Amino acid sequence: MSNKITVITICRNCRDDLERTVQSVVSQTYPNIEYIVVDGASTDGTQQMLASYQKRIDTIISEPDDGIYDALNKGVKSATGEWILCLNAGDTFTSNHVLADIFKSPIAADITFLYSDFWLCHDDGTKVFRTTNRQQGEIHHQNAIYRRRLHEQYGYYIVTHPYIVSDLLFFLAVPVEQYQKIDSPIAFVKAGGVSDNRLFNQQAWAARVIYGMDTIPGIFQKYLRQQFARWRHNIRSLFRKNYTDG
């Protein structure tokens, strides 16, 4: 069977979150999956937990690394699949058959990048639907599936601190006509990750301005909308907590 997909999960000291992700990956009905877990030498029992899944995980790398992109590069260099998807610890697929649904129909040869909208999941149980748009430079790593050969053309992820948008710059290097958007979200994404903080947003906004996908006034408007959304979520969470406690 063609369309072998390598799923890469990176982690460090997040055993419970990681196990949820592992369970989600090994529960996929799609038969042609290679699973790689790259652990940054965790000390919280992660390695013991991974050992219990060793028959379901093709490759486990557990050693110190130089951050997120160094760990991702280790996974990419170990991958043998035609396609790559990076699902971080704490994130899960939206269903057990989502990959089977995506690859049930042939993918055109000139399409090298598949992506979707996604659900952002907060610790209080609420979920927020987030849209993505390649034309606007809005792509989410855990909801992106791309051909491994793109790394031969555009290189690996840049490992430079405190640079945390290496994935976005890699994605934006791929011509827009090679993208195909999937109708249904691929993954539920745990809120609070690197891509959900202020530094990432600032760097991502700068990248979109450089690529001519946005303007400084447009970025300022997005910033204000984002701040309002966070304020509204915090207020709702506070009222929900007070109502429950009462």
Secondary structure as UniProt FT lines:
FT   STRAND          5..11
FT   HELIX           15..26
FT   STRAND          33..39
FT   HELIX           46..51
FT   TURN            52..56
FT   STRAND          59..62
FT   HELIX           68..78
FT   STRAND          83..86
FT   TURN            89..90
FT   STRAND          92..93
FT   TURN            96..97
FT   HELIX           98..102
FT   TURN            109..110
FT   STRAND          113..115
FT   STRAND          118..121
FT   TURN            123..124
FT   STRAND          127..130
FT   HELIX           134..136
FT   HELIX           141..143
FT   STRAND          144..147
FT   TURN            148..149
FT   HELIX           150..154
FT   TURN            161..162
FT   HELIX           166..173
FT   HELIX           176..178
FT   STRAND          179..181
FT   STRAND          187..190
FT   TURN            191..192
FT   HELIX           194..196
FT   HELIX           198..210
FT   TURN            211..212
FT   HELIX           216..245
//
